[in-house]
Amino acid sequence: MRIRILIADDHGVVAEGLQYLVAANADFEVVGRVADGRDAVRRALELEPDIVVMDMAMPLMNGIEATRVIHDRIPGTRVIMLSMYSNPEYVYRALEAGASGFVVKRSAARELVNAIRAVHAGRRYLGTQVAEDVIERFIGKGVPKDPLGLLSSRERQVLQLLAEGKSVAEIAGILSLSPKTVETYRWRMFEKLDIHDLPSLVRFAIQHGVTQLE
């Protein structure tokens, strides 16, 4: 039986390369490709793939939040997170959200196939560089503190959309909330993070991998 795989990456060339890499294996089947976290959740719920190969930094909903929803709603679907960076904070956050694997993009060509096989077999998979960086960090400093843990899932979604330049009205429409509710979430974020202006909030989001600068 083939391993059914959904690819989520907002960079078309990267997504196409991942699809080619995966499809070269006779026992793998790519069942879909999406370009943002919200579509990743929607398609995962529709298709219930065995594996989602998930880019960490995507618009509208990042890979961490999409992974959290998929893990909660389709626990049989496993997620492998892809990132440009092996930052231990990112790895910890991905695993905490429910990811079963973490691979650095520059190593995907040689590690992704092994990661898919390991995760499908019920094991965890950390790429070589990822494992080295995590072990070094944990030995030296312990589990990294994650300030995003202060925020609720909805607050993290609002944070990403604010950082991507969306207005309160636009966020309200995307998340099916009232503008007043969005304002409340924004105010709570300022209080919890001890941040007092929008530019600082945007910098925080970029520094912690919630969104990225193109």
Order of alpha helices (4+ residues) and beta strands (2+ residues): beta-alpha-beta-alpha-beta-alpha-beta-alpha-beta-alpha-beta-alpha-alpha-alpha-alpha-alpha
